[in-house]
Amino acid sequence: MTGTAAVILVLAVGTYAFRLVGPALHGRVVLPDRVRELLAAGAVVLLVALLATGALAEGGGFAGWARPAGVLVGGVLAWRGAPFPVVVLAAAGSAALLRALGVA
């Protein structure tokens, strides 16, 4: 077995173990309310960081103004409760329109 195959196998076993832990420990472990709040806040922070890096960076540099504008349009529509297909099409359409107008 090569080193790459071993790493893939270890990651697969670890992923499967994480998936089993949830149902196995459901109802047996009770988290305090403060821990639940911190976990929820941590999830939001991670999603915002992923959103920011995906919207602002490309190839180690700034992605241009069209992509962040499209993400902003999609974010506002999602926040306002628009259906998911509308959010995706509006975000992609606004970014495409800006790029067609010459905004990088």
Z-matrix of the N, CA and C atoms (Angstrom, degrees):
N
C 1 1.443
C 2 1.526 1 108.49
N 3 1.321 2 115.53 1 132.37
C 4 1.462 3 119.54 2 -179.55
C 5 1.529 4 110.06 3 -79.29
N 6 1.304 5 114.75 4 168.09
C 7 1.469 6 119.92 5 179.79
C 8 1.518 7 111.62 6 -63.47
N 9 1.325 8 116.87 7 -39.21
C 10 1.464 9 120.62 8 -179.93
C 11 1.526 10 111.07 9 -64.07
N 12 1.318 11 116.22 10 -43.12
C 13 1.466 12 120.06 11 179.42
C 14 1.527 13 110.68 12 -64.40
N 15 1.317 14 116.98 13 -37.41
C 16 1.466 15 120.25 14 178.76
C 17 1.525 16 110.93 15 -65.34
N 18 1.329 17 116.72 16 -42.21
C 19 1.466 18 120.59 17 179.24
C 20 1.529 19 109.98 18 -64.20
N 21 1.326 20 116.89 19 -42.96
C 22 1.461 21 120.37 20 178.62
C 23 1.522 22 110.44 21 -62.49
N 24 1.319 23 117.33 22 -41.31
C 25 1.460 24 121.33 23 179.12
C 26 1.532 25 111.11 24 -63.97
N 27 1.322 26 117.19 25 -43.96
C 28 1.470 27 120.80 26 178.91
C 29 1.526 28 110.28 27 -63.04
N 30 1.332 29 117.86 28 -43.28
C 31 1.461 30 120.54 29 178.62
C 32 1.525 31 111.54 30 -64.90
N 33 1.322 32 117.05 31 -37.92
C 34 1.465 33 120.31 32 178.39
C 35 1.519 34 111.02 33 -65.11
N 36 1.321 35 117.28 34 -43.90
C 37 1.469 36 120.73 35 178.80
C 38 1.528 37 110.53 36 -64.90
N 39 1.325 38 117.34 37 -41.80
C 40 1.466 39 120.65 38 178.30
C 41 1.515 40 112.26 39 -63.54
N 42 1.328 41 117.05 40 -41.45
C 43 1.461 42 121.18 41 178.11
C 44 1.520 43 110.58 42 -63.30
N 45 1.320 44 116.76 43 -44.39
C 46 1.460 45 120.80 44 179.16
C 47 1.532 46 110.74 45 -63.90
N 48 1.329 47 116.74 46 -38.60
C 49 1.463 48 120.41 47 179.08
C 50 1.528 49 110.54 48 -63.87
N 51 1.339 50 117.01 49 -41.74
C 52 1.460 51 119.95 50 177.59
C 53 1.521 52 111.00 51 -61.85
N 54 1.320 53 117.00 52 -38.16
C 55 1.462 54 120.35 53 179.57
C 56 1.525 55 111.47 54 -68.66
N 57 1.307 56 117.66 55 -30.61
C 58 1.464 57 120.72 56 179.61
C 59 1.524 58 113.11 57 -78.60
N 60 1.332 59 117.14 58 -28.55
C 61 1.459 60 121.27 59 -175.58
C 62 1.524 61 111.60 60 -62.97
N 63 1.328 62 117.68 61 -40.17
C 64 1.458 63 120.77 62 -178.27
C 65 1.521 64 112.86 63 -56.93
N 66 1.331 65 118.15 64 -59.91
C 67 1.468 66 118.54 65 179.09
C 68 1.536 67 113.20 66 -64.80
N 69 1.320 68 117.48 67 -32.36
C 70 1.468 69 119.83 68 -177.80
C 71 1.523 70 111.91 69 -68.75
N 72 1.323 71 117.58 70 -34.85
C 73 1.464 72 120.89 71 -176.88
C 74 1.526 73 113.69 72 -100.56
N 75 1.323 74 117.12 73 1.15
C 76 1.467 75 120.17 74 -178.73
C 77 1.529 76 109.86 75 -59.70
N 78 1.307 77 115.76 76 124.27
C 79 1.459 78 120.93 77 179.19
C 80 1.515 79 114.14 78 86.83
N 81 1.320 80 118.30 79 -13.91
C 82 1.467 81 120.63 80 -179.60
C 83 1.522 82 112.40 81 -94.13
N 84 1.319 83 115.82 82 -28.13
C 85 1.460 84 120.53 83 -178.95
C 86 1.523 85 107.89 84 -113.41
N 87 1.312 86 116.19 85 126.02
C 88 1.462 87 121.59 86 178.90
C 89 1.524 88 108.01 87 -112.76
N 90 1.313 89 115.65 88 119.71
C 91 1.460 90 120.30 89 179.78
C 92 1.522 91 109.85 90 -89.97
N 93 1.319 92 117.37 91 140.18
C 94 1.465 93 120.03 92 175.36
C 95 1.535 94 110.53 93 -63.88
N 96 1.311 95 115.68 94 156.15
C 97 1.461 96 120.37 95 -178.34
C 98 1.527 97 112.09 96 -59.06
N 99 1.316 98 116.67 97 -38.41
C 100 1.476 99 120.06 98 -179.80
C 101 1.526 100 111.11 99 -62.74
N 102 1.325 101 117.66 100 -39.44
C 103 1.465 102 121.28 101 178.51
C 104 1.526 103 109.91 102 -66.16
N 105 1.321 104 117.27 103 -40.33
C 106 1.467 105 120.52 104 177.53
C 107 1.524 106 110.85 105 -61.90
N 108 1.330 107 116.64 106 -42.09
C 109 1.468 108 120.84 107 177.97
C 110 1.524 109 110.87 108 -62.67
N 111 1.332 110 116.87 109 -43.56
C 112 1.459 111 120.26 110 179.83
C 113 1.525 112 111.62 111 -66.21
N 114 1.316 113 117.60 112 -38.46
C 115 1.467 114 120.65 113 177.43
C 116 1.528 115 111.14 114 -64.91
N 117 1.319 116 116.70 115 -41.54
C 118 1.464 117 120.16 116 177.78
C 119 1.526 118 110.84 117 -64.12
N 120 1.327 119 116.67 118 -43.61
C 121 1.466 120 120.11 119 178.54
C 122 1.524 121 110.86 120 -65.09
N 123 1.329 122 117.13 121 -39.29
C 124 1.465 123 120.39 122 177.71
C 125 1.513 124 112.54 123 -63.29
N 126 1.326 125 116.67 124 -38.47
C 127 1.470 126 120.06 125 177.75
C 128 1.520 127 110.74 126 -64.43
N 129 1.321 128 116.86 127 -41.13
C 130 1.464 129 120.39 128 178.79
C 131 1.529 130 110.38 129 -65.06
N 132 1.317 131 117.27 130 -42.99
C 133 1.469 132 120.91 131 179.56
C 134 1.535 133 110.44 132 -61.59
N 135 1.323 134 117.57 133 -43.53
C 136 1.462 135 120.20 134 178.97
C 137 1.517 136 111.73 135 -63.95
N 138 1.328 137 117.74 136 -40.95
C 139 1.462 138 120.09 137 178.58
C 140 1.527 139 111.90 138 -66.01
N 141 1.318 140 117.19 139 -39.59
C 142 1.463 141 120.02 140 178.13
C 143 1.527 142 110.49 141 -66.44
N 144 1.321 143 117.55 142 -40.06
C 145 1.467 144 120.36 143 177.64
C 146 1.522 145 111.18 144 -63.91
N 147 1.322 146 117.32 145 -41.51
C 148 1.462 147 120.88 146 176.83
C 149 1.517 148 110.81 147 -63.76
N 150 1.311 149 117.23 148 -42.81
C 151 1.451 150 122.24 149 177.77
C 152 1.529 151 110.81 150 -60.94
N 153 1.315 152 116.54 151 -45.58
C 154 1.468 153 120.41 152 -177.85
C 155 1.526 154 111.57 153 -65.20
N 156 1.319 155 117.70 154 -45.61
C 157 1.464 156 118.79 155 -179.44
C 158 1.510 157 111.47 156 -68.16
N 159 1.325 158 117.83 157 -36.07
C 160 1.464 159 120.20 158 178.42
C 161 1.511 160 112.42 159 -70.91
N 162 1.319 161 117.00 160 -32.56
C 163 1.456 162 120.59 161 -177.37
C 164 1.521 163 113.12 162 -84.60
N 165 1.309 164 117.54 163 -30.00
C 166 1.460 165 119.72 164 -171.91
C 167 1.519 166 114.96 165 -105.11
N 168 1.311 167 118.99 166 -20.78
C 169 1.462 168 120.75 167 -173.02
C 170 1.520 169 111.48 168 -118.56
N 171 1.329 170 114.69 169 143.11
C 172 1.456 171 121.96 170 173.90
C 173 1.521 172 107.98 171 -150.64
N 174 1.299 173 116.17 172 120.15
C 175 1.454 174 120.25 173 178.36
C 176 1.518 175 113.69 174 61.85
N 177 1.308 176 117.86 175 32.70
C 178 1.453 177 120.93 176 177.96
C 179 1.514 178 114.56 177 84.19
N 180 1.329 179 117.35 178 2.53
C 181 1.457 180 120.43 179 179.79
C 182 1.521 181 111.17 180 -133.96
N 183 1.312 182 114.66 181 -176.49
C 184 1.460 183 121.10 182 -179.60
C 185 1.520 184 109.65 183 -69.45
N 186 1.325 185 117.63 184 136.72
C 187 1.462 186 122.37 185 -175.34
C 188 1.525 187 113.00 186 -82.89
N 189 1.298 188 118.41 187 -6.32
C 190 1.457 189 121.12 188 -177.15
C 191 1.519 190 110.07 189 99.88
N 192 1.332 191 116.18 190 175.83
C 193 1.462 192 120.75 191 -174.45
C 194 1.517 193 113.69 192 -88.48
N 195 1.328 194 119.10 193 -21.35
C 196 1.458 195 121.02 194 -176.44
C 197 1.533 196 111.53 195 -67.80
N 198 1.309 197 117.41 196 -43.25
C 199 1.472 198 120.04 197 -178.48
C 200 1.532 199 112.30 198 -65.28
N 201 1.340 200 119.85 199 -49.53
C 202 1.469 201 117.68 200 177.48
C 203 1.524 202 112.84 201 -61.61
N 204 1.332 203 117.65 202 -33.38
C 205 1.466 204 119.69 203 177.47
C 206 1.521 205 110.50 204 -65.90
N 207 1.322 206 117.64 205 -41.19
C 208 1.459 207 120.97 206 176.85
C 209 1.518 208 111.86 207 -63.70
N 210 1.319 209 116.75 208 -41.38
C 211 1.457 210 120.53 209 177.75
C 212 1.527 211 110.14 210 -64.84
N 213 1.315 212 117.48 211 -39.30
C 214 1.460 213 121.04 212 177.97
C 215 1.527 214 110.82 213 -62.87
N 216 1.327 215 117.28 214 -44.22
C 217 1.471 216 121.13 215 177.66
C 218 1.526 217 110.09 216 -60.40
N 219 1.328 218 116.63 217 -47.30
C 220 1.463 219 120.10 218 178.77
C 221 1.514 220 112.28 219 -62.69
N 222 1.330 221 117.28 220 -40.99
C 223 1.458 222 120.85 221 179.56
C 224 1.512 223 112.82 222 -63.90
N 225 1.325 224 116.32 223 -42.39
C 226 1.470 225 119.73 224 179.13
C 227 1.524 226 110.27 225 -65.18
N 228 1.329 227 117.09 226 -43.52
C 229 1.463 228 119.67 227 179.43
C 230 1.529 229 111.64 228 -64.60
N 231 1.332 230 116.79 229 -40.16
C 232 1.466 231 119.86 230 178.18
C 233 1.521 232 110.70 231 -65.29
N 234 1.316 233 116.38 232 -40.77
C 235 1.457 234 121.30 233 178.83
C 236 1.530 235 111.12 234 -63.52
N 237 1.336 236 116.11 235 -35.46
C 238 1.463 237 121.05 236 179.80
C 239 1.528 238 112.58 237 -79.87
N 240 1.345 239 117.22 238 -4.82
C 241 1.461 240 120.70 239 175.00
C 242 1.515 241 114.87 240 91.31
N 243 1.323 242 118.29 241 21.64
C 244 1.462 243 120.82 242 178.43
C 245 1.527 244 109.84 243 -69.36
N 246 1.326 245 117.51 244 151.77
C 247 1.464 246 119.85 245 177.20
C 248 1.529 247 111.36 246 -62.10
N 249 1.327 248 115.86 247 149.89
C 250 1.463 249 121.04 248 -174.90
C 251 1.532 250 113.22 249 -55.75
N 252 1.344 251 120.05 250 -46.18
C 253 1.474 252 118.45 251 179.18
C 254 1.526 253 112.62 252 -60.26
N 255 1.328 254 117.20 253 -35.67
C 256 1.465 255 120.27 254 178.14
C 257 1.525 256 110.38 255 -66.08
N 258 1.316 257 116.43 256 -41.47
C 259 1.469 258 121.18 257 179.31
C 260 1.526 259 109.93 258 -60.72
N 261 1.327 260 116.48 259 -48.77
C 262 1.466 261 120.52 260 -177.13
C 263 1.522 262 110.99 261 -64.94
N 264 1.326 263 117.21 262 -47.01
C 265 1.461 264 120.16 263 -178.77
C 266 1.522 265 112.22 264 -65.54
N 267 1.322 266 117.75 265 -39.40
C 268 1.463 267 120.24 266 179.09
C 269 1.524 268 111.19 267 -67.25
N 270 1.334 269 116.81 268 -41.68
C 271 1.467 270 119.60 269 179.77
C 272 1.531 271 110.52 270 -64.95
N 273 1.329 272 116.53 271 -47.17
C 274 1.469 273 120.03 272 179.73
C 275 1.515 274 110.70 273 -66.19
N 276 1.316 275 117.14 274 -40.59
C 277 1.458 276 120.56 275 -179.79
C 278 1.509 277 113.41 276 -65.03
N 279 1.334 278 116.66 277 -41.36
C 280 1.461 279 118.67 278 179.79
C 281 1.522 280 111.28 279 -67.91
N 282 1.325 281 117.24 280 -39.70
C 283 1.476 282 119.65 281 177.02
C 284 1.529 283 110.49 282 -65.36
N 285 1.333 284 117.14 283 -41.29
C 286 1.464 285 120.36 284 179.13
C 287 1.522 286 111.12 285 -65.62
N 288 1.306 287 116.72 286 -40.45
C 289 1.459 288 119.94 287 178.95
C 290 1.523 289 111.74 288 -64.00
N 291 1.327 290 116.40 289 -42.94
C 292 1.468 291 119.81 290 177.26
C 293 1.516 292 111.51 291 -62.78
N 294 1.330 293 116.69 292 -40.46
C 295 1.463 294 118.87 293 178.18
C 296 1.520 295 111.14 294 -67.45
N 297 1.336 296 117.11 295 -37.29
C 298 1.474 297 119.94 296 177.63
C 299 1.519 298 111.24 297 -65.25
N 300 1.327 299 117.14 298 -30.77
C 301 1.457 300 121.37 299 177.38
C 302 1.532 301 113.01 300 -80.74
N 303 1.328 302 116.36 301 -3.63
C 304 1.456 303 120.18 302 176.35
C 305 1.514 304 114.88 303 99.51
N 306 1.314 305 117.85 304 3.59
C 307 1.467 306 120.09 305 176.48
C 308 1.506 307 107.64 306 -81.78
N 309 1.311 308 116.78 307 120.71
C 310 1.466 309 120.02 308 -175.34
C 311 1.450 310 112.51 309 -73.37
